[in-house]
Structures are given as C-alpha cells and as structure tokens.
Amino acid sequence: MTTLTSYEHYQQRINDFLAAKLENLTTNDPKLLEAMRYGLLIGGKRMRPYLAYITGEAISANLNDIDAISGALECIHAYSLLHDDLPAMDDDDLRRGKPTCHRAFDEATAILAGDALQTLAFDILANHTFSIKLSASKTPIQVKLIQQLVRASGYQGMCGGQALDLAATNKVIPLSELEILHSLKTGALLAAAVLMPAECCEQVTVEHKQILSDYAQLIGLAYQVQDDIIDLTSTEEELGKPVGSDLAANKSTYPSLLGLQGAQDKAENLLQQALQALARLPYNTQSLANFATFIVKRSH
C-alpha cells in the first residue's frame, strides 16, 4: 500500500481545527450541536482535507489558509453524508461502523445537523483571516473560495450529482452518463480540494490551475471507480457498512457496466493520466502522485 506523507499529522490537524470550531459555537440546542459533532468528528478518512493540505504544500501556500479550506470542505462532505444516509435517499443504518446520524438521534435532527454543517462551511471561509493580500481591484479571496465551494457543492456539483444518482436507481445508464454523475457527485468536491488552495497562491498560473483541475477530475473519477470495486471486493468490517450496497440498490456501477476487470483497468488508466498531468507541473508533486496511487490501490 502506498504511504501517504504526513497523513496522520494532517488528519489530526483538521480534527483539532473542526473540534475548535464546534467548541466555539454558542450552545442553543445541545442535541443539535451533539448531532453536528457526531456527524463531523466520529471518524472519516479526511481525504479532501488531506488533498488540500498536500496541494498547499506543493505550491507553497500558507497552511493556516489551508486550514479554513480543509475545514469548509469537510463540513460540506459531512453534511452530505448525513443527508445521503437518510431514508429518503440511501436509507443506510451504518456509517463508519457506527449508527448513522438519523439512527443515533432522529431524522429531523440529522437533517438539521446537515443543514447546520453546510452553513458552518461558508461561515469558516467568510470569517477566516487569510494571509494572501490581493490588490483592491481584485476579488477578495474569501469571495473566490466561496464561489468555488458553491460550484462544487451545489446544483452544478455534488447536489446535482446526487440527484442524478437517485434518478439512475433501478435503471441501467450508459457509461457516459455514469461519468457525468460521478464527476459531479464525487469529483467536484475533490477538484475543489485542489483548486481552492491554488487560489491562495498568486504565482500559480492559469495554465497550472487547469493542469491541477485535470488531475483532480481524473482522481475524482478514479476514486469512484475504486469505490465501486471495493463495494464488491471488500468486507463489511473493512467498509463499516454492508458490502454490495450499490448492487442491492440496483444502481449502475463501473463493474456492472465494464465487468470487474474492466473497472480495474479503467481505474489504472485514470491513475496513469493523473500522473502524466502532474508531470507537467513545475512543483514537487510527489505527495499528489502518492495520493493518486493510494486512491486506486486502496482496499477500503
């Protein structure tokens, strides 16, 4: 298995940052705050924050700036999982080996906790003191980052992808539609984890931002292809949820359309394309290359 450089360090860093943000909230409704804490802090691989941090490292961004980006991304991701698990969507009882938020609390509280985590993401970005100083004629960095997160998480990104995913249940969709679905549902937020840090460094050119975007889109798709493979090949203990849940929900997946070997070949091809994109950048991108390899080689 590929080793992720400084993974535990950054995982702890973002956990501490998020815990502090929740600790600083005024306690109006203790149950809702506890559900927010449950959804945000009970576990998770922190892949999006980690990707933001190593992108920031590669381009020499100020990591205090990346704290806010990583925190906002993880709040959006956590809210999406709380809502995805609801009976109206995926109807899951387990998440990371523990009861889903609506099982641990109740459906109304899980919905509100997701809503509150979503708004917390934009609160973090709007109120963070960023180190980058833009000229008065340029768009403030907070506005640029919020614009990117809106695109990645809303109708044109994650939410739009989830809607397509729900619409595709109980039907076979062509590979082209499946790729659009996952480029929105999964890829958009992963791309934001690369592109938002790039906004914090004025020396990153438009060309380099496009290459970083290409890399992020490729690993976003590879992430989903590998997720589909893992859903068939892993164990419930490794996944922390039932194996074959996509199959049981009668959803189109890469293995169902391409066969297991075909899906594995596709993941490998996406990895090679991502590595080729990184080779065109003038930065030390070894951590980004390791991350891409990890995405495709992981077993859970």
ZADO-1210 file (C-alpha; in nm, 4 decimals, padded with zeros to 6 digits):
<atoms>
<atom x="00.0000" y="00.0000" z="00.0000" code="MET" pos="1"/>
<atom x="00.1298" y="00.3470" z="-00.0920" code="THR" pos="2"/>
<atom x="00.2249" y="00.5581" z="00.2109" code="THR" pos="3"/>
<atom x="00.0615" y="00.8995" z="00.2357" code="LEU" pos="4"/>
<atom x="00.3177" y="01.1542" z="00.3547" code="THR" pos="5"/>
<atom x="00.2185" y="01.3340" z="00.6793" code="SER" pos="6"/>
<atom x="-00.1300" y="01.1804" z="00.6616" code="TYR" pos="7"/>
<atom x="-00.1748" y="01.1307" z="01.0379" code="GLU" pos="8"/>
<atom x="-00.0365" y="01.4800" z="01.1039" code="HIS" pos="9"/>
<atom x="-00.2860" y="01.6478" z="00.8729" code="TYR" pos="10"/>
<atom x="-00.5699" y="01.4253" z="00.9899" code="GLN" pos="11"/>
<atom x="-00.5049" y="01.5387" z="01.3477" code="GLN" pos="12"/>
<atom x="-00.4632" y="01.8994" z="01.2367" code="ARG" pos="13"/>
<atom x="-00.8034" y="01.9147" z="01.0689" code="ILE" pos="14"/>
<atom x="-00.9711" y="01.7226" z="01.3511" code="ASN" pos="15"/>
<atom x="-00.8379" y="01.9781" z="01.6018" code="ASP" pos="16"/>
<atom x="-00.9460" y="02.2676" z="01.3778" code="PHE" pos="17"/>
<atom x="-01.3002" y="02.1318" z="01.3387" code="LEU" pos="18"/>
<atom x="-01.3345" y="02.0450" z="01.7067" code="ALA" pos="19"/>
<atom x="-01.2364" y="02.4016" z="01.7960" code="ALA" pos="20"/>
<atom x="-01.4934" y="02.5445" z="01.5541" code="LYS" pos="21"/>
<atom x="-01.7714" y="02.3409" z="01.7165" code="LEU" pos="22"/>
<atom x="-01.6440" y="02.4244" z="02.0661" code="GLU" pos="23"/>
<atom x="-01.6693" y="02.7957" z="01.9866" code="ASN" pos="24"/>
<atom x="-02.0362" y="02.7761" z="01.8861" code="LEU" pos="25"/>
<atom x="-02.2901" y="02.9092" z="02.1335" code="THR" pos="26"/>
<atom x="-02.4954" y="02.6203" z="02.2695" code="THR" pos="27"/>
<atom x="-02.8560" y="02.6947" z="02.1766" code="ASN" pos="28"/>
<atom x="-02.9775" y="02.3384" z="02.1303" code="ASP" pos="29"/>
<atom x="-02.7457" y="02.0794" z="02.2900" code="PRO" pos="30"/>
<atom x="-02.8984" y="01.7887" z="02.0951" code="LYS" pos="31"/>
<atom x="-02.8418" y="01.9562" z="01.7591" code="LEU" pos="32"/>
<atom x="-02.4847" y="02.0512" z="01.8499" code="LEU" pos="33"/>
<atom x="-02.4151" y="01.6936" z="01.9609" code="GLU" pos="34"/>
<atom x="-02.5539" y="01.5613" z="01.6307" code="ALA" pos="35"/>
<atom x="-02.3291" y="01.8040" z="01.4407" code="MET" pos="36"/>
<atom x="-02.0325" y="01.6804" z="01.6444" code="ARG" pos="37"/>
<atom x="-02.1362" y="01.3196" z="01.5799" code="TYR" pos="38"/>
<atom x="-02.1579" y="01.3753" z="01.2046" code="GLY" pos="39"/>
<atom x="-01.8344" y="01.5704" z="01.1810" code="LEU" pos="40"/>
<atom x="-01.5997" y="01.4131" z="01.4335" code="LEU" pos="41"/>
<atom x="-01.6871" y="01.0431" z="01.4801" code="ILE" pos="42"/>
<atom x="-01.4399" y="00.9329" z="01.2148" code="GLY" pos="43"/>
<atom x="-01.3651" y="00.9636" z="00.8470" code="GLY" pos="44"/>
<atom x="-01.0516" y="00.9395" z="00.6394" code="LYS" pos="45"/>
<atom x="-01.0312" y="01.3189" z="00.5823" code="ARG" pos="46"/>
<atom x="-00.9280" y="01.2634" z="00.2206" code="MET" pos="47"/>
<atom x="-01.0442" y="01.6052" z="00.0986" code="ARG" pos="48"/>
<atom x="-00.8629" y="01.7997" z="00.3713" code="PRO" pos="49"/>
<atom x="-00.5522" y="01.5886" z="00.3174" code="TYR" pos="50"/>
<atom x="-00.5619" y="01.6620" z="-00.0556" code="LEU" pos="51"/>
<atom x="-00.5990" y="02.0341" z="00.0169" code="ALA" pos="52"/>
<atom x="-00.3011" y="02.0300" z="00.2534" code="TYR" pos="53"/>
<atom x="-00.0660" y="01.8462" z="00.0186" code="ILE" pos="54"/>
<atom x="-00.1719" y="02.0737" z="-00.2688" code="THR" pos="55"/>
<atom x="-00.0951" y="02.3706" z="-00.0458" code="GLY" pos="56"/>
<atom x="00.2436" y="02.2196" z="00.0360" code="GLU" pos="57"/>
<atom x="00.3253" y="02.1628" z="-00.3312" code="ALA" pos="58"/>
<atom x="00.2532" y="02.5233" z="-00.4290" code="ILE" pos="59"/>
<atom x="00.3981" y="02.6753" z="-00.1073" code="SER" pos="60"/>
<atom x="00.0695" y="02.8102" z="00.0252" code="ALA" pos="61"/>
<atom x="00.0282" y="02.9239" z="00.3850" code="ASN" pos="62"/>
<atom x="-00.1095" y="02.6193" z="00.5680" code="LEU" pos="63"/>
<atom x="-00.3128" y="02.8381" z="00.8038" code="ASN" pos="64"/>
<atom x="-00.5084" y="02.9391" z="00.4932" code="ASP" pos="65"/>
<atom x="-00.5500" y="02.5729" z="00.4018" code="ILE" pos="66"/>
<atom x="-00.6977" y="02.5038" z="00.7477" code="ASP" pos="67"/>
<atom x="-01.0042" y="02.7079" z="00.6542" code="ALA" pos="68"/>
<atom x="-01.0345" y="02.5434" z="00.3117" code="ILE" pos="69"/>
<atom x="-00.9974" y="02.1957" z="00.4588" code="SER" pos="70"/>
<atom x="-01.2470" y="02.2692" z="00.7346" code="GLY" pos="71"/>
<atom x="-01.5047" y="02.4021" z="00.4908" code="ALA" pos="72"/>
<atom x="-01.4626" y="02.1034" z="00.2581" code="LEU" pos="73"/>
<atom x="-01.5024" y="01.8534" z="00.5410" code="GLU" pos="74"/>
<atom x="-01.8135" y="02.0297" z="00.6736" code="CYS" pos="75"/>
<atom x="-01.9711" y="02.0030" z="00.3268" code="ILE" pos="76"/>
<atom x="-01.8684" y="01.6381" z="00.2979" code="HIS" pos="77"/>
<atom x="-02.0056" y="01.5551" z="00.6438" code="ALA" pos="78"/>
<atom x="-02.3373" y="01.7274" z="00.5779" code="TYR" pos="79"/>
<atom x="-02.3743" y="01.5383" z="00.2506" code="SER" pos="80"/>
<atom x="-02.3228" y="01.2049" z="00.4269" code="LEU" pos="81"/>
<atom x="-02.5811" y="01.2864" z="00.6948" code="LEU" pos="82"/>
<atom x="-02.8361" y="01.3618" z="00.4228" code="HIS" pos="83"/>
<atom x="-02.7312" y="01.0761" z="00.1914" code="ASP" pos="84"/>
<atom x="-02.7884" y="00.8243" z="00.4718" code="ASP" pos="85"/>
<atom x="-03.1490" y="00.9343" z="00.5301" code="LEU" pos="86"/>
<atom x="-03.4394" y="00.7011" z="00.4424" code="PRO" pos="87"/>
<atom x="-03.5422" y="00.9377" z="00.1619" code="ALA" pos="88"/>
<atom x="-03.2060" y="00.8838" z="-00.0086" code="MET" pos="89"/>
<atom x="-02.9756" y="00.5853" z="00.0524" code="ASP" pos="90"/>
<atom x="-03.1525" y="00.4643" z="00.3701" code="ASP" pos="91"/>
<atom x="-02.8348" y="00.3437" z="00.5436" code="ASP" pos="92"/>
<atom x="-02.8131" y="00.2290" z="00.9053" code="ASP" pos="93"/>
<atom x="-02.4333" y="00.2244" z="00.9368" code="LEU" pos="94"/>
<atom x="-02.1643" y="00.4787" z="00.8617" code="ARG" pos="95"/>
<atom x="-01.8004" y="00.4110" z="00.9532" code="ARG" pos="96"/>
<atom x="-01.9118" y="00.1116" z="01.1571" code="GLY" pos="97"/>
<atom x="-02.1451" y="00.3201" z="01.3746" code="LYS" pos="98"/>
<atom x="-02.5177" y="00.4013" z="01.3572" code="PRO" pos="99"/>
<atom x="-02.5935" y="00.6731" z="01.1023" code="THR" pos="100"/>
<atom x="-02.6886" y="01.0120" z="01.2462" code="CYS" pos="101"/>
<atom x="-03.0623" y="00.9661" z="01.1955" code="HIS" pos="102"/>
<atom x="-03.0393" y="00.6307" z="01.3768" code="ARG" pos="103"/>
<atom x="-02.8291" y="00.7688" z="01.6615" code="ALA" pos="104"/>
<atom x="-03.0597" y="01.0709" z="01.7004" code="PHE" pos="105"/>
<atom x="-03.3649" y="01.1045" z="01.4740" code="ASP" pos="106"/>
<atom x="-03.4396" y="01.2081" z="01.1158" code="GLU" pos="107"/>
<atom x="-03.5298" y="01.5695" z="01.1898" code="ALA" pos="108"/>
<atom x="-03.2140" y="01.6218" z="01.3951" code="THR" pos="109"/>
<atom x="-02.9979" y="01.4612" z="01.1247" code="ALA" pos="110"/>
<atom x="-03.1471" y="01.6929" z="00.8619" code="ILE" pos="111"/>
<atom x="-03.0872" y="01.9991" z="01.0778" code="LEU" pos="112"/>
<atom x="-02.7354" y="01.8861" z="01.1672" code="ALA" pos="113"/>
<atom x="-02.6573" y="01.8544" z="00.7966" code="GLY" pos="114"/>
<atom x="-02.8049" y="02.1982" z="00.7293" code="ASP" pos="115"/>
<atom x="-02.6002" y="02.3495" z="01.0120" code="ALA" pos="116"/>
<atom x="-02.2754" y="02.1862" z="00.8954" code="LEU" pos="117"/>
<atom x="-02.3337" y="02.3172" z="00.5441" code="GLN" pos="118"/>
<atom x="-02.3693" y="02.6749" z="00.6687" code="THR" pos="119"/>
<atom x="-02.0703" y="02.6278" z="00.9010" code="LEU" pos="120"/>
<atom x="-01.8573" y="02.5595" z="00.5920" code="ALA" pos="121"/>
<atom x="-01.9320" y="02.9037" z="00.4493" code="PHE" pos="122"/>
<atom x="-01.9024" y="03.0657" z="00.7931" code="ASP" pos="123"/>
<atom x="-01.5479" y="02.9285" z="00.8191" code="ILE" pos="124"/>
<atom x="-01.4454" y="03.0710" z="00.4809" code="LEU" pos="125"/>
<atom x="-01.6206" y="03.4053" z="00.5245" code="ALA" pos="126"/>
<atom x="-01.4648" y="03.4800" z="00.8630" code="ASN" pos="127"/>
<atom x="-01.1138" y="03.3360" z="00.8289" code="HIS" pos="128"/>
<atom x="-00.8235" y="03.5815" z="00.8161" code="THR" pos="129"/>
<atom x="-00.6305" y="03.4778" z="00.5061" code="PHE" pos="130"/>
<atom x="-00.2644" y="03.5660" z="00.4642" code="SER" pos="131"/>
<atom x="-00.2854" y="03.6390" z="00.0920" code="ILE" pos="132"/>
<atom x="-00.3146" y="04.0117" z="00.0213" code="LYS" pos="133"/>
<atom x="-00.4784" y="04.0918" z="-00.3116" code="LEU" pos="134"/>
<atom x="-00.4842" y="04.4398" z="-00.4640" code="SER" pos="135"/>
<atom x="-00.8017" y="04.6411" z="-00.4053" code="ALA" pos="136"/>
<atom x="-00.9098" y="04.5870" z="-00.7671" code="SER" pos="137"/>
<atom x="-00.9202" y="04.2079" z="-00.7267" code="LYS" pos="138"/>
<atom x="-01.1967" y="03.9905" z="-00.5879" code="THR" pos="139"/>
<atom x="-01.1403" y="03.9187" z="-00.2158" code="PRO" pos="140"/>
<atom x="-01.0015" y="03.5705" z="-00.1537" code="ILE" pos="141"/>
<atom x="-01.2980" y="03.4794" z="00.0703" code="GLN" pos="142"/>
<atom x="-01.5380" y="03.5524" z="-00.2162" code="VAL" pos="143"/>
<atom x="-01.3313" y="03.3495" z="-00.4651" code="LYS" pos="144"/>
<atom x="-01.3204" y="03.0498" z="-00.2316" code="LEU" pos="145"/>
<atom x="-01.6918" y="03.0687" z="-00.1527" code="ILE" pos="146"/>
<atom x="-01.7690" y="03.0847" z="-00.5254" code="GLN" pos="147"/>
<atom x="-01.5644" y="02.7703" z="-00.5827" code="GLN" pos="148"/>
<atom x="-01.7241" y="02.5831" z="-00.2943" code="LEU" pos="149"/>
<atom x="-02.0733" y="02.6822" z="-00.4130" code="VAL" pos="150"/>
<atom x="-01.9987" y="02.5412" z="-00.7589" code="ARG" pos="151"/>
<atom x="-01.8525" y="02.2209" z="-00.6166" code="ALA" pos="152"/>
<atom x="-02.1258" y="02.1516" z="-00.3626" code="SER" pos="153"/>
<atom x="-02.4480" y="02.2821" z="-00.5155" code="GLY" pos="154"/>
<atom x="-02.6597" y="02.2132" z="-00.8213" code="TYR" pos="155"/>
<atom x="-02.3593" y="02.2291" z="-01.0558" code="GLN" pos="156"/>
<atom x="-02.1631" y="01.9875" z="-00.8363" code="GLY" pos="157"/>
<atom x="-02.2298" y="01.7445" z="-00.5547" code="MET" pos="158"/>
<atom x="-02.6055" y="01.8038" z="-00.5096" code="CYS" pos="159"/>
<atom x="-02.6660" y="01.7808" z="-00.8832" code="GLY" pos="160"/>
<atom x="-02.4685" y="01.4564" z="-00.8924" code="GLY" pos="161"/>
<atom x="-02.6692" y="01.3104" z="-00.6042" code="GLN" pos="162"/>
<atom x="-02.9922" y="01.3949" z="-00.7863" code="ALA" pos="163"/>
<atom x="-02.8639" y="01.2152" z="-01.0961" code="LEU" pos="164"/>
<atom x="-02.7640" y="00.9208" z="-00.8763" code="ASP" pos="165"/>
<atom x="-03.1147" y="00.8939" z="-00.7298" code="LEU" pos="166"/>
<atom x="-03.2697" y="00.9236" z="-01.0760" code="ALA" pos="167"/>
<atom x="-03.0449" y="00.6409" z="-01.2026" code="ALA" pos="168"/>
<atom x="-03.1598" y="00.3934" z="-00.9347" code="THR" pos="169"/>
<atom x="-03.3320" y="00.0834" z="-01.0772" code="ASN" pos="170"/>
<atom x="-03.2151" y="00.1549" z="-01.4307" code="LYS" pos="171"/>
<atom x="-02.9077" y="00.0895" z="-01.6412" code="VAL" pos="172"/>
<atom x="-02.7443" y="00.4101" z="-01.7615" code="ILE" pos="173"/>
<atom x="-02.4654" y="00.4337" z="-02.0210" code="PRO" pos="174"/>
<atom x="-02.1053" y="00.4825" z="-01.9137" code="LEU" pos="175"/>
<atom x="-02.1038" y="00.8437" z="-02.0394" code="SER" pos="176"/>
<atom x="-02.3910" y="00.9343" z="-01.8055" code="GLU" pos="177"/>
<atom x="-02.2316" y="00.7483" z="-01.5146" code="LEU" pos="178"/>
<atom x="-01.9117" y="00.9510" z="-01.5595" code="GLU" pos="179"/>
<atom x="-02.1044" y="01.2802" z="-01.5610" code="ILE" pos="180"/>
<atom x="-02.2924" y="01.1693" z="-01.2495" code="LEU" pos="181"/>
<atom x="-01.9737" y="01.0927" z="-01.0578" code="HIS" pos="182"/>
<atom x="-01.7782" y="01.3925" z="-01.1876" code="SER" pos="183"/>
<atom x="-02.0442" y="01.5990" z="-01.0115" code="LEU" pos="184"/>
<atom x="-02.1255" y="01.3847" z="-00.7072" code="LYS" pos="185"/>
<atom x="-01.7677" y="01.2926" z="-00.6091" code="THR" pos="186"/>
<atom x="-01.5271" y="01.4666" z="-00.8438" code="GLY" pos="187"/>
<atom x="-01.6413" y="01.8256" z="-00.7938" code="ALA" pos="188"/>
<atom x="-01.5543" y="01.8396" z="-00.4233" code="LEU" pos="189"/>
<atom x="-01.2212" y="01.6619" z="-00.4791" code="LEU" pos="190"/>
<atom x="-01.1421" y="01.9128" z="-00.7538" code="ALA" pos="191"/>
<atom x="-01.2245" y="02.1943" z="-00.5125" code="ALA" pos="192"/>
<atom x="-00.9728" y="02.0474" z="-00.2666" code="ALA" pos="193"/>
<atom x="-00.7050" y="02.1168" z="-00.5288" code="VAL" pos="194"/>
<atom x="-00.8330" y="02.4374" z="-00.6891" code="LEU" pos="195"/>
<atom x="-00.9218" y="02.6260" z="-00.3698" code="MET" pos="196"/>
<atom x="-00.5626" y="02.6076" z="-00.2369" code="PRO" pos="197"/>
<atom x="-00.4409" y="02.7228" z="-00.5790" code="ALA" pos="198"/>
<atom x="-00.6371" y="03.0462" z="-00.5282" code="GLU" pos="199"/>
<atom x="-00.4242" y="03.1154" z="-00.2207" code="CYS" pos="200"/>
<atom x="-00.1042" y="03.1453" z="-00.4275" code="CYS" pos="201"/>
<atom x="-00.0854" y="03.4244" z="-00.6818" code="GLU" pos="202"/>
<atom x="00.2148" y="03.2621" z="-00.8527" code="GLN" pos="203"/>
<atom x="00.0032" y="02.9666" z="-00.9691" code="VAL" pos="204"/>
<atom x="-00.0697" y="03.0431" z="-01.3342" code="THR" pos="205"/>
<atom x="-00.3958" y="02.9852" z="-01.5195" code="VAL" pos="206"/>
<atom x="-00.2249" y="02.7033" z="-01.7115" code="GLU" pos="207"/>
<atom x="-00.1125" y="02.5352" z="-01.3917" code="HIS" pos="208"/>
<atom x="-00.4617" y="02.5697" z="-01.2415" code="LYS" pos="209"/>
<atom x="-00.6006" y="02.3893" z="-01.5471" code="GLN" pos="210"/>
<atom x="-00.3495" y="02.1070" z="-01.5086" code="ILE" pos="211"/>
<atom x="-00.4350" y="02.0783" z="-01.1394" code="LEU" pos="212"/>
<atom x="-00.8028" y="02.0716" z="-01.2362" code="SER" pos="213"/>
<atom x="-00.7371" y="01.7918" z="-01.4868" code="ASP" pos="214"/>
<atom x="-00.5513" y="01.5939" z="-01.2190" code="TYR" pos="215"/>
<atom x="-00.8324" y="01.6456" z="-00.9684" code="ALA" pos="216"/>
<atom x="-01.1043" y="01.5398" z="-01.2118" code="GLN" pos="217"/>
<atom x="-00.9109" y="01.2244" z="-01.3009" code="LEU" pos="218"/>
<atom x="-00.8540" y="01.1198" z="-00.9396" code="ILE" pos="219"/>
<atom x="-01.2148" y="01.2104" z="-00.8558" code="GLY" pos="220"/>
<atom x="-01.3358" y="00.9655" z="-01.1173" code="LEU" pos="221"/>
<atom x="-01.0746" y="00.7083" z="-01.0137" code="ALA" pos="222"/>
<atom x="-01.1940" y="00.7419" z="-00.6538" code="TYR" pos="223"/>
<atom x="-01.5473" y="00.6467" z="-00.7551" code="GLN" pos="224"/>
<atom x="-01.4389" y="00.3615" z="-00.9835" code="VAL" pos="225"/>
<atom x="-01.2338" y="00.2180" z="-00.6973" code="GLN" pos="226"/>
<atom x="-01.5252" y="00.2702" z="-00.4549" code="ASP" pos="227"/>
<atom x="-01.7441" y="00.0601" z="-00.6856" code="ASP" pos="228"/>
<atom x="-01.4757" y="-00.2090" z="-00.6990" code="ILE" pos="229"/>
<atom x="-01.4348" y="-00.2066" z="-00.3199" code="ILE" pos="230"/>
<atom x="-01.8120" y="-00.2383" z="-00.2768" code="ASP" pos="231"/>
<atom x="-01.7804" y="-00.5804" z="-00.4418" code="LEU" pos="232"/>
<atom x="-01.4436" y="-00.6987" z="-00.3139" code="THR" pos="233"/>
<atom x="-01.4152" y="-00.5736" z="00.0452" code="SER" pos="234"/>
<atom x="-01.5693" y="-00.6945" z="00.3721" code="THR" pos="235"/>
<atom x="-01.8341" y="-00.5290" z="00.5891" code="GLU" pos="236"/>
<atom x="-01.5749" y="-00.4970" z="00.8657" code="GLU" pos="237"/>
<atom x="-01.3386" y="-00.3063" z="00.6340" code="GLU" pos="238"/>
<atom x="-01.6116" y="-00.0846" z="00.4900" code="LEU" pos="239"/>
<atom x="-01.8010" y="-00.0109" z="00.8101" code="GLY" pos="240"/>
<atom x="-02.1257" y="-00.0688" z="00.6189" code="LYS" pos="241"/>
<atom x="-02.2892" y="-00.3550" z="00.4283" code="PRO" pos="242"/>
<atom x="-02.0997" y="-00.4900" z="00.1260" code="VAL" pos="243"/>
<atom x="-02.2748" y="-00.4682" z="-00.2099" code="GLY" pos="244"/>
<atom x="-02.4994" y="-00.1801" z="-00.1076" code="SER" pos="245"/>
<atom x="-02.4915" y="-00.0286" z="-00.4580" code="ASP" pos="246"/>
<atom x="-02.5779" y="-00.3666" z="-00.6088" code="LEU" pos="247"/>
<atom x="-02.8637" y="-00.4091" z="-00.3615" code="ALA" pos="248"/>
<atom x="-02.9924" y="-00.0622" z="-00.4519" code="ALA" pos="249"/>
<atom x="-02.9832" y="-00.1630" z="-00.8204" code="ASN" pos="250"/>
<atom x="-02.7508" y="00.1213" z="-00.9222" code="LYS" pos="251"/>
<atom x="-02.5309" y="00.1301" z="-01.2294" code="SER" pos="252"/>
<atom x="-02.1660" y="00.0934" z="-01.1306" code="THR" pos="253"/>
<atom x="-01.8406" y="00.0626" z="-01.3209" code="TYR" pos="254"/>
<atom x="-01.8116" y="-00.3129" z="-01.2517" code="PRO" pos="255"/>
<atom x="-02.1728" y="-00.3674" z="-01.3588" code="SER" pos="256"/>
<atom x="-02.1098" y="-00.1867" z="-01.6888" code="LEU" pos="257"/>
<atom x="-01.7485" y="-00.2878" z="-01.7554" code="LEU" pos="258"/>
<atom x="-01.7054" y="-00.6062" z="-01.5504" code="GLY" pos="259"/>
<atom x="-01.4716" y="-00.6205" z="-01.2519" code="LEU" pos="260"/>
<atom x="-01.1547" y="-00.6486" z="-01.4627" code="GLN" pos="261"/>
<atom x="-01.2725" y="-00.3710" z="-01.6942" code="GLY" pos="262"/>
<atom x="-01.3356" y="-00.1433" z="-01.3953" code="ALA" pos="263"/>
<atom x="-00.9906" y="-00.2223" z="-01.2532" code="GLN" pos="264"/>
<atom x="-00.8334" y="-00.1427" z="-01.5915" code="ASP" pos="265"/>
<atom x="-01.0225" y="00.1869" z="-01.6039" code="LYS" pos="266"/>
<atom x="-00.9025" y="00.2858" z="-01.2562" code="ALA" pos="267"/>
<atom x="-00.5429" y="00.2109" z="-01.3575" code="GLU" pos="268"/>
<atom x="-00.5811" y="00.4132" z="-01.6785" code="ASN" pos="269"/>
<atom x="-00.7187" y="00.7127" z="-01.4854" code="LEU" pos="270"/>
<atom x="-00.4242" y="00.6872" z="-01.2448" code="LEU" pos="271"/>
<atom x="-00.1722" y="00.6976" z="-01.5287" code="GLN" pos="272"/>
<atom x="-00.3439" y="01.0013" z="-01.6824" code="GLN" pos="273"/>
<atom x="-00.3369" y="01.1797" z="-01.3448" code="ALA" pos="274"/>
<atom x="00.0356" y="01.1086" z="-01.3035" code="LEU" pos="275"/>
<atom x="00.1015" y="01.2385" z="-01.6554" code="GLN" pos="276"/>
<atom x="-00.0805" y="01.5620" z="-01.5682" code="ALA" pos="277"/>
<atom x="00.1332" y="01.6110" z="-01.2564" code="LEU" pos="278"/>
<atom x="00.4499" y="01.5604" z="-01.4606" code="ALA" pos="279"/>
<atom x="00.3650" y="01.8830" z="-01.6474" code="ARG" pos="280"/>
<atom x="00.3821" y="02.0948" z="-01.3311" code="LEU" pos="281"/>
<atom x="00.6995" y="02.2704" z="-01.2027" code="PRO" pos="282"/>
<atom x="00.6301" y="02.1834" z="-00.8361" code="TYR" pos="283"/>
<atom x="00.7247" y="01.8957" z="-00.6089" code="ASN" pos="284"/>
<atom x="00.4141" y="01.6854" z="-00.6708" code="THR" pos="285"/>
<atom x="00.5313" y="01.3568" z="-00.5161" code="GLN" pos="286"/>
<atom x="00.2668" y="01.3696" z="-00.2405" code="SER" pos="287"/>
<atom x="-00.0031" y="01.4342" z="-00.5007" code="LEU" pos="288"/>
<atom x="00.1256" y="01.1398" z="-00.7058" code="ALA" pos="289"/>
<atom x="00.1234" y="00.9181" z="-00.3955" code="ASN" pos="290"/>
<atom x="-00.2321" y="01.0277" z="-00.3225" code="PHE" pos="291"/>
<atom x="-00.3474" y="00.9343" z="-00.6733" code="ALA" pos="292"/>
<atom x="-00.1818" y="00.5933" z="-00.6388" code="THR" pos="293"/>
<atom x="-00.3379" y="00.5422" z="-00.2954" code="PHE" pos="294"/>
<atom x="-00.6853" y="00.6212" z="-00.4325" code="ILE" pos="295"/>
<atom x="-00.6618" y="00.3399" z="-00.6883" code="VAL" pos="296"/>
<atom x="-00.4761" y="00.0838" z="-00.4746" code="LYS" pos="297"/>
<atom x="-00.6806" y="00.1137" z="-00.1514" code="ARG" pos="298"/>
<atom x="-00.8978" y="-00.1770" z="-00.0374" code="SER" pos="299"/>
<atom x="-01.1487" y="00.0130" z="00.1766" code="HIS" pos="300"/>
</atoms>
